[in-house]
């Protein structure tokens, strides 16, 4: 119970001090309440802006607009009900074919199970026997095996050298078999499994695997120049780049691709000197599919196909930024439909039908691009297509030329994922090793069904003869001039 107020309270110093303190605390509490309400309102406003809530506030500008990767989108909206119902890639309404059994001649093993003798519920004898086949896929778990070989060594009096027993499947002076080396390298540089995880799985030191990778890269780097030559001679080729650091310093990973060739270059620059090294000084054959980065324009002297997907994103960003713009509403929707149709045309049409529809799409795109437009941004994109029409329409009469750069984007995706895990290379030697092994292993995976077995065979051949041609072991004999022209 509070004390009774003194009748001389207005002249009492004790009560005067208490009254002043109460007034100050009341004002502080009111200020904090106002601050809390302001923060709650700001929090709700930011949520609406990020998620497109009920308030209808516009979403914040993404760093790369429609090209922003999903990992950089602040808050991802919930998926739609239709997307949640999707099951694989089957068409809507299709019940599916079900799981098919593998015939006995195609199975690795055929196992006949024991017949049950009685009913497990009632214990009576069973009758009316029938059989059915059930196909099951089994995985044999990897097991680490350490072997000690007894090696015999003897002297030859004629050649004056010592000769030893050959250790099967092992490179000279290596502690790991060719099978283990090949499996580790493919798992790391293609599947993206961290080297530490592979070291624990194999029961070896991580540093030992690193040294092994450096040594194998030195042995296989002779197979890379052959791939560069094949890239230069290809008709349809693609290139792209993505950031990749080395020892904390910013750099870039360049990729140069065809249907069966992948060449990587990891450098500390994004200048045109890197693609110029790959393109060479001679005549540039084929069509190069790229985005509109100027480094390729400076280093490539042949025909160029600009990626229509990148161009479509740029134009679509204008409509999303100003959806009420009358000029955007008039021209952009149909323009985007034509670009999308152009990119899927090679999968839908063949022969004469392809030629007729490609010409129709090109003419309509150019007609829209030549339309009178007052908006400066849209006019800039339209003028680019008209002025550089030879770089936008290489695909028109050539179905083998892709209208987008998706091939390069997909090939670089494992490298982008590896960058998120290992944050780049730790040394210049590691940079060179990754460049060589990714080039070799990625190309092997495109050309053979089992890159692990192929790489193991190549290492075994190199171990038997260090002077053997690495390019011929990896890619086969080099075709002669007539064969290369026919290819």
Protein Blocks (a to p, Z undefined) as FASTA:
>chain_A
ZZdddfklmmcfklmmmmmmmmmmmmmmmmmmmmmmmmmmmmmmmmmmmnopanopacdd
dfklmmlcfklgmbacdddfklmmpgcjbdehiabjbjadddfklpmbdcdddddfbdfk
lopacehiaddddddddddddddddddddddddddfklopacddddehiaehiabdfklm
mmmmmmmmmnopafklmmmmnopafklmmmmmmmmmmmmmmmmmmmmmmmmmpmbdcddd
ddddeehiacdddddddfkbccddddfbfbfklmmmmnombdcehjddddfbfklmmmpc
bdcdddfklmmmmmmmmmmmmmmbmklmmmmmmmmmmmmmmmmmmmmpgcjlmmmmmmmm
mmmmmmmmmpccfblklmmmmmmmmmmmmmmmmmmmmmkbcfbfklmmmmmmmmmmmmmm
nnpafbfklmmmmmmmmmmmmmmmmmpmblmlmmmmmmmmmmmomkbcfklmmnopaddf
klmmmZZ
